């Protein structure tokens, strides 16, 4: 069964609003913004790409907005088409499990980290690359999906096949690794290179964020760290006492023991003469002690 066909993943028809920007999801907004900027850029013969594109030279000239704006700028029809298809599929999948705010955060942070990776690579290669495109942002969304649902079947439009995010990731990693190797071994200064390091930056951000920062995985991550630290310490004969264990020990030490002298004498009397030998007062004391023990067991369980 596909994740989109499950009852709890379907949109509530009563919450749908009429057509128009007010009813658009964050996924639709991202696609529309990218599309509008691309159309304006075509009309203005690439002036937007020059102004919004990211480069070391541009930053040196004071274009501090470009680490954000380059994520919404594309160089060709195929460039924007592939990226927006990715935003649609991966963004929509995330929207069913998380929130619009998280998707926007992943998109922007993926682009920022990807841009930083590409700028560092450009500095090392001394190529002065001019970067445009949302590829790093899109791959951040994809790797976020992989971190949550690595084996969830997804139906692609082209080619029309069903595939899991894990398979897509393996394919993308292989292609980008080969591309990076070619750029290092046989650089071609006459042809613009794919911003492959921006891809790797987006991938890393999306996977890391969902694994270690996303609210649904934080508790599991912290618990795993504590277990690993305890196992490592125990190899050297060290017993790590957690804060919870310390508080429990303090609480138990401060509590009155269940079997005090009076209760102990009552139990001896029962053992020698039977329960019927107890007075009403002794029975009440025994009941109170029994109640205290029950409360203590519930609290410590």
Buried (B, 14 or more C-beta within 10 A) or exposed (E): EEBEEEEEEEEEEEEEEEEEEEEBBBBBBBBEEBBEBBEEBBEEEEEBBBBBBBBBEBBEEEBEEBBBBBBBBBBEEEBBEBBBBBBBBBBBBBBEBBEBEBBBBBBBBBBBBBBBBBBEBBEEBEBEBBBBBBBBBBBBBBBBBBBBBEEBEBEEEEEEEEEBBBEBBEEBEEEBEEBBEBBEEEEEEEEEBBBBBBBBBBBBBBBBBBBBEBEEBEEEEEEEEEEEEBEEEEEEEEEEEEEEEEEEEEEEEEEEEEEEEEBEEBEEBBEEEEEEEBEEEBEEBBEEBEEBEEEBEEEEE
